[in-house]
Amino acid sequence: MNSSIAYTHERVGIQNAFLIHVYNWMAFGLAVTAIVSYMVASNQTLSSQIYGNGAIFFGLIIGELALVFALSAAVNRISASTATLMFFVYAVLNGVTLSIIFLVYTQSSIASTFFITAATFGAMSLYGYSTKKDLTSWGSFLFMGLIGIILSSVVNLFMHNQALYWVITYGGIFIFVGLTAYDTQKLKKMAFADFGDEEIERKASVIGALRLYLDFINLFLFFLRLTGRRR
């Protein structure tokens, strides 16, 4: 009995250490994105070249998507250092594309939206970590909702329907609030199951950080649509 309790305590300690690594990497990614985004927006020559040339802007977006898919698909074949480098490059590219928010919204509303996002993300991540409820069933529902949001957003690029815009905004907030709790619990379970290898654990922490990073960024962007004040 005592050995079982000791084993459980050991696994919980490993689990918590893993999650700390995940959140540290996520915070690092967010910091890189914020710094790059602000620097690009502050450089009028650079920002005009990026947003004045559709090929460059959409090339950056395609590059971001390619990196995410490549990292997810090749995670079992690449080293932890390569996965970390790909995550860093993605954070930089995302910072370049997101720099447009500094040109569209006031800095005060960006800052206030960031704190709203951080509070919401923190609360839902804490819920995902501490709840005894199994959130596995949320996965398929949230994934279908995410697909619906993506398709609706593409359609509305051509329709410019204001009502659909707000449906997408509130739906996006709901989806990524749920995904934050779901992904946190999934990472918690993953860590408790034991990785068996330090290299695998390092890669898992980077992939986990990317998932939470994407949850945070998308939640921030949807909140910004709701609370941001345009220039």
N, C-alpha and C positions, 0 to 999 in steps of 0.2 A: 504493500500500500504506500509506504513512504517513498519507495523508488519510483512509483507511478506519479506521485505528486511532484517529486523532484524533477522527473522527466518533463512533466507538463510545464513547470516553472521555467525550465531550461528552454523549451520550445517557445514559450511566451517571450522570454528575453531575446531570443534570436529573431522572433517575429517583429518585436518592437524596434530592434536595431535595423532590420531591413526596411521597415516603414520610415524610419528617420532618414536613411539613405535616399529613399524614394522622394521624400519631401524636400530634402536638401537639393537633389538634382532638379526637381521641379522649380524650386525657388531660383536656382542658378539659371535655368532656361528662361524664366520670366524676366529676370534681371537683365540678361543679355538682350532679349527682345525689346524691353523698354528702353535700354540705352541706345541700341541701334536705331530704333524707331524715332527717338527724339533727335538723334544726331542727323539722320537723313532729312527729317522735317525741317531742321534748322539750317540746312544747306540748300538754298534756293536753286542753285545750279543743278545739283544732283537730283533733287526732288522733281524739278521740271523735266529733266531728261527721262526719269522713270515714268512719271505719270503723263508726260507728253508723247510717249512712244508706247502704243498699245502692245507692240510685239515684246518689248522688254518687260512690261508689267505682267502680261499673261504668261510670259516665259518664266517669270519668278514663281507665279502661282503653280504652274505645271511642275516646276522643279521641286516645290514644297510637297506636292502630292506624290511625286515620284519618290522622294526621300522617305516619306511615311510608309508607302507601300513596300519599298525596298527593305527598309529596316524591319518591318513586320514579317516579310516573307523570308528574309535571309538571317533572322536572328539566331537560328540554330547552327549556322555555318560561319558566322563572323565572330571575331574576338570581341571581348568587352571594350577594349580601347577603340575599335572601329565603330562599335555601336555608340559609344560616347561621342566620338567625333561627328558622326552623322546627326546625333541629337543636337550638338552644338551648331552645326551648319544649318540645320532646320530652324533653330531659334534665331539665328542671324537673318536668314531669308525671310522669316515671318516678321521680324522687326522692320525689314525694308518695306514689305508690302503693307504692314499696319501703320507705317508712318503717315499715311494719308489721313488718319483720324485726327492728327494734330493740325491738319490743314482744314478740316471740316468742322471739328468741335472745339469749344473753348477749353483751355488747359484746366480751369477750375472744375468743369463738369467731367472731364476725363479723370481727374484726381478723385472726385467724390464717387464716381461710378466704380472706380477701382476699389475703394474701401467698401462699397456696398457689395461688390462681387466677392471680395476677400471674406467679408463677414458671412455671406451666404454659403460660399464654398466651405469655409471652416465649419460652419454648423452642420452642413450635410455630410461632410467628410467625417466629423465626429459621430454623427448618427450612424453612418455606415460602419464605423469601427466598433461602436459600443452596442448596437442593437442585437438582440438575440434572434430577431426575425431573419429568416433566410430570404435574401433578396434575389436569389437566382432567377426566380420567375419574372423579375422585372426586365431581365436581359432582352428577351425576344420582343417584348412590348416596346421598350425604349429604342431598340434597333429599328423596328418598323416605323416608329415615330420619327426617328432621325432620317430615314430614307424619305419619308413623306415631307419633312421640312426641306430637304435638299431639292427634291423634285419641284415642290411648290415655289422655292426660291428661284429656280431656273425658269419656270413658267412666268413668274412675275417680273423677270427681267424684260420680258416682251410686253406683258399686259399692263404693268405699272398700276395695278389695282391697289388702292389705299386700304381697303378692308382686308384684302389678302395679306398685305404687308403687316398689319397688326396681328392677324391670326398667326402668321409665321413668327413674329416677335415673341408673343406670349407662349406659343407652342415651343419655340426654341429654348426659352427660359425654363419651362417645365421639363423638357427633355434633358437638359444638361444639369439641372438640379438633381434629377433622378440618377443620371449617369455618375455624378460625383459620389453619391452614396453607394451605388452599385459597384463601381470600380474600386472604391476604398475597401469594401468588404471582400471583393474578389482578391485583391492584393494581400489582405490579411490572411485569408485562407491559404493562398499560395505559399506565403512565408511559413505558416504553421506546418505545412506538409513536408517541409525540408527540401532544399535544393540539392544537397549532396555534393556540391562542388562550388568552390568560391568563385570561379569564373562564371558559372551559370548564374549564381546569385548576383554578381555585378551586372551582368547583362539584363537580368530580370528587373533590377532596380532602375536601370535606364529606361527600359520599356515601360515599366510602371509609371515612371516620372513623365514620360511622353503622354501616356493616357490621361493622367491628371492635369498635365499642362494643357492639353487640348480641351479638356472639360472646362478649365479655368478661362482660357482665352475665348472660347465660344460663348460661355456664360457672360463674360465681360462685354463682348460685342453685342449680344442681344440686350443686355441691360443698357448699354450705351444708346441703342436705338430708342429705348424707352425713356431714359433720363437725361441723355446728353443734350446740351444746348449748342446749337450751330452758331458759327461765327457770322 
